[in-house]
Amino acid sequence: MSPRLENKIAIVTGAGSGIGRACALALAREGARLSLVGRRKAQLDVVAREIGNSALVLPADVSKKPDIDRIIEETVAHWGGLNVLLNNAGVMRPGTAEQITEQQWDETFNLNVRGLWLLSRAALPHLRKAGGGSIINLASVLGINGARNRAAYAASKGAVVLLTKCMAIDHGHEKIRVNCICPSFIETELTAAVISQAPDPEAARRERTALHPLGRLGRPEDIAGLAVYLASNESAWVTGTAFPVDGGYLAV
């Protein structure tokens, strides 16, 4: 059998670690040619070496429009087109609506929402030229349900969920599909920092684990399989959907 993503060209943001890295490796295993995007070139280089010749390293900040334009231009020039965009880059600043600073609010929305929108907008002409394609946005279960001390983060991920649905409606007639994945607590550098900053890290881990009926926190690889499906032609009739991948978190 041919790889599921043979001849597909994909951009993955936040590809140097965590969910982005796992998704990039999974897409590559299924035959995709990748542009790996992130702020830290050294981490991207490590992922590129794991993948081999089918990876292009593009250090960039997706909250900055000149970087976004360069990502698209260099991807199309190097690979010859674009079929898949996986918007994974993001930031989480904890706090209530009172506690969060204006700077933290702006940083959260600039990266989690504005950057995602700008990169998607820049990708659309190339997906259209390819006869269609797939945009996969990483949101969160907190874009569906709220949580304590996550005012800015949850609001930004809620915006991602609804932007996903609006883009799916607007571009479905062009065979451009737009979906989002909503993970719960995944073990990454980002979440490790959250736990380590708690007054009692072990208690914080137990508390978060108990929220998931499957009895464990998620792993980046738990997200990667769905990303491959949404990038592939197997999901040709799937668009505008927010997929919780959450160990049962939303069922509780």
N, C-alpha and C positions, 0 to 999 in steps of 0.2 A: 504494500500500500504506500502511496505517496504521503509525505508529511502533510499534516493538516493545513499548514500555512505556507506551503511551497509557493514561491514567487510573490509573497506578500512583503511589502516594505512598511516598517513600523517605527514610530517614534515613541520612546518610553521616557517620561520625565521622572526625576527622583530615582534614577536607575542605579545609583551607587550602593544602595543598602536597602534592607528591609523588604517591603512589599514590591517596590520597584525592581530591585535586583532579582527577586524570585520570579516576577512576571517576565522580565527580560530573558532570563535563562530558559524559562518554559516556552516562550515564543520562539526563541532560537532553536530549541530542540525540535520544534515542529516545522522548521524550515524558513522562518522569517529572517529577513535582513533588517538590521536594527540600527537606529541612531540612538545612542545612550546619552541622555541629558541629565546634568546635575551641576551643582556648584563646585564640587570637589573632584578635580580631575584625577587625583591619585586613586580614589575609589572607583571611578569609572574605568580607569585603565585596568584595574584588577578584574572587574566584570568582563571587560572586552577580551582579556586574555583567556578567561574561562570559556568564552563563546568562540573565539577564533576570528577568521577572516570576514565573518558576516556581521561585524559590529563596527560602527563608526562612533568615535568619542567626540562629544560636543559639550564642553564645559559652558554653562550658561546659567543665567538667573531668569526664570520665566516670569518674574514680576516686572521685567524691563522689556519694553517693546523692541528696542534695537536687537536685543538678544533673541527674542522670539522670531523676528524677521530672519536673522542669521540661521537659526535652527532649521527653518523651513527651506531657505535657499540652499544651504549646504547639504541637507538631506536629499533634495530633489536633484541637485547637481551631481552628487556622489552615486546615488542609487537609481536615479532616473524616474522617480515618481513617489507616490505615497498612497498607502491603502489603509493604514491603521494609525490612530493616535491614542495613546494611553496616557491620560493626564493623572499622574500620581503625586507630583510634587505638592507639598503642603507643610503647614506649620500649626502647632497647637500651643496657645498661651492660656493657661488656666486662670479662672477668676470669675466672680459674679459680675453683673452689669455695673455695680458700684466699684469693684476692685480693678477691673481691666482698665488700662490706660488708653488714651487716645492713640498713642503710638502703637501699642499692641493690637488695638482694634484695626487700625489701618494696615499694619503688617499682615494680619490674618486675612483680611479681605483682599489685599493686593495680590497675595500669592494664591490663596485658596480659591478665589472667585475671579478676580480681574485677570490674573495671569492665565488661568484655565480658559476663560472666555476669549482672550486675545489670541492664544495659541490655536484654539479651535477655529476661530474666525480665519486666521491665516492659513489653516490647513484645508478649509472647505473648497477653495478653487481647485486644489490638486486632487482631492477626493472626487470631486465632480468630474474632473478630466479623466480620472481612472474608471469612470462609469459607476462610481459608488464606493463605499468604504464603511469603516467602523470607527466611531469615537467612543472610547471607554473612559469614564470619569470615576475616580476614586472619591467617594463621599464617605459616609459613616452612618452607623445606626443612630448616631446623635443628630443626624440630619432628618431623622424620622421621629425619634423620641428625644426629649431633652434630658439633661442631667445636671446635677449640682456642679457649680464652679466651671461651667463650660459655655458661658454666655456667648462669647465671640466665636469660638470654634463651632458650636452647634449651629449658630445662626449662619455661619459661612457654609457649612455642609448642607443645611437646608436649602440655601441658595443654589448649591450645586445640583441637588436633586431636581429642583424646579427648572433650572436652566437646561438640564438634561432632557426633561420632558418637552420643553418648548422647542428646543433644537430638533428633537425627534419629529415633532409635528411639522415644523417648518421645512425640513429637508428630506422627509421620507419619500417624497415623489422623485427625488434624485437618487434613490437607492443608497442614501447615506443614513446609516443607523447610529443612534446615540443612546447609550445605556450607561448606568452607573452601578458600581459595586459598593455596598455599604457594610464594611467590616465592623465587628465589635472590637474588643481589646486584643490586638495582635502584638506578639512579642517582637519588638523592634527597638532600635536605639532610642527612638522617641518615647515609647512607652516605658522602657527601662529607666529613663531619666525621671519620668513621672513617679514611678514606684520608689526610686532611690531617694527622692526628695520628701517622701512622706515621713512623718514622725516615727512610725514603726513600719519599715518597708515590708517585713514578712507578713504583718497583719494586713497591710494594704493589698498584698498579692493574694492572700487567702480570701479577703473580702471580694475582690474582683473575680476571682475564680468561681466563687460561690454563686455569682450572678449568671453563670452559664450552665444550663442543664447537662451539657456533655462533660462537665467536670474538669475542664482545662481551659487555658487561654489559647487563643489562636496562634498559628504560625504563618509566616509569609506564604509558604507553599499552599496553605489552605485557600488563598486568594488566587493563586496563579492559574489553577485549572479552569476557573470560570473566565479569567481573562483570555485564555486560549480559545475557549468556546465562543466568546463574544467577538473575537478577532476573526474567527473562521467562518466559512460559508455555512457551517452547520446552524448558525444562528441567523440565517438570512431573513427570517420572519419575526425577529425579535427586535423591538425598538421602543424607546420611551419608558424603560422599566428600571426600577431601583431594586437590586438584588441584595437582600440581607445575607451576609455570610458571617454568622454570629454565634455559633454554638448553642443556639436556642435562646439567646439573650432577650429578644423581643417577645418570646413566647411566655416569659415569666410574668 
